[in-house]
Amino acid sequence: MAEVESFQLDHTKVKAPYVRLAGTESHEKGSSLQKYDLRFLQPNYDAMPTAAVHTLEHLLATYLRDELTGIVDISPMGCRTGFYMIIWDEHDPKDIAAALTKVLEKVITTEHIPAVSALECGNYRDHSLFAAQEYAKIVVEAGLSDDPFRA
């Protein structure tokens, strides 16, 4: 059975919020993908409600693509403490943290959630812009670290 990288992380030792390079996969033809852990809240201490996670997913999926090229996917963590981002090529965690901070600052002031109709979203009724903005404020005020073991 293959090991899951995130299951090897000691969740009792990390200090959220942070951006962590969780892995790089290289293809034999030279292309590479990176997986990032975009941790908003301290694991096993707090969790975002689903409406906040869902709205942040829509906002991050839209606004992070304006800041970073090559994003393949942004997905919420099942534990509801953050998101995973998969991106083409190799990036510096400091650059990812700077882009995420810029996007969260935009989230705090936005008045619109993208793609919230029944046509565009599989659970369009489960959103909260207010909650998403409150969690964005928490992360921005705390400051994003690019070292998961240092506040």
N, C-alpha and C positions, 0 to 999 in steps of 0.2 A: 504494500500500500504506500503510495506517495505521501510525503510529508507536506502539509499545508503551511506555508511560510508564516502566515499570521497566527497560527496555533503555536508556533515556536517562540513568539514574542511574549516576554514576561509582562503581562498586563498590570501587574502590581507595582512595577518599577517605572513605567513611563509617566511623563508629566505633560499632560495636555494643557493648552492646545499646541499642536505641532504638525509639521509636514515631515514625513519620513519616506525615503526611498525604500520600498518594500521588495524590490527585485527588478532585475533586468533580464530580458530574454533576447537572445541573438539568434537570428536565422542564418543558415549556412550561406545564403546569398548576400549577407552583409547588413540586412535591416535589423533594427532592434526596437523593442517595446519596453517601456518602463511602467511599473505599477507603483503608485504613490498612496500612502496612508495619510489622508487629510483628517486628522483627529481634532474634533472640536471640544469634546468633553472628556473628563477623566473616566476611564473604564471602571466599571463596577461601582461607580459613585453617583453618576447621573446619566440620564438618557433623554433625548429629545422626543417629544410626542410625534406621532406619525404625521400629523398635518404639517408640522414644522419641517420635518425631514423631507416630506414630499415637495413642499414649496421650495425649500433650499435646493433640492435635486433639480427642479425646473430652472431656477435662477442660476445655479452654478453651471448647468449644462449649456445655458445660453451665454452668460457673461464671461465664463472662463475661456470660451472659444474666441472671444474678442481679444483676449490677452495672450493666449498660447496657441501656437499652431500644432496640429497633429494630434489633438485629443481624439481618442477612439471612444472612450466611455467614461462617464462619471456615475457611480452607483452608490447607494446608501449601504452602510454596514448594517447587518441584521441586529446588532446590539444597539443601534441608534445613537452611537457616540461620534459618528463622522461618516466619511465617504472614501471610496476608493476611486482613483483616477488612473486610467491607462492611456498612455501617450506614446506616439512614435518618437524614435531617436532618443538621444541621451540629453538630459537636462540636469541642471544643478538644483538641489533642494532649496537653496536660497532664492533662486529665480521663481520657483514654484510658490514658495511662501510669499514673496513680494506680489506676485500676480493674484494669489488667493486673497491677500489682505486688500488689495485694490478692489477686487470684486465684492468682498464683504462690505466694504465701505459704500459701494454702489447699491448693494442689497438694502442697506440701512435706509437709504433715501428713495428707493424705487417706489412707484405707486402701482406697478403692474406686474402680474405673474404671467409669464408666457405659457401658452398652450394649456388653457384650463377649460376647454369645452369638451363635451362628450365625444366629439369627433377626434380631438387631439390627445386625450388623456384617458387612461383606463380607470381612473377613480377621481374624476374631476371635482367631486364634492368635498374631498378630503384635503383641503389646503388651508393654511393660515399665514397670510403675509405678516401679520403682527408677530406671531410666534417666531417665524423665520428671522425677522428683523431683530427680535430680542436675542436670539442665539448668535446672530452675526455680531451684535454689539458686544456680547460676552467675549467672543473670540478676539475681536479687534481691540477691546480694552485690555485684555490679558496680554496680547501680542503673540504672534505665531513664532514658535521656535523651529529651527531646522534640525534640532537635536532632540529626539524623543525622550532623552533621559536627563535633560536640563531644562529648567523653567526659564 
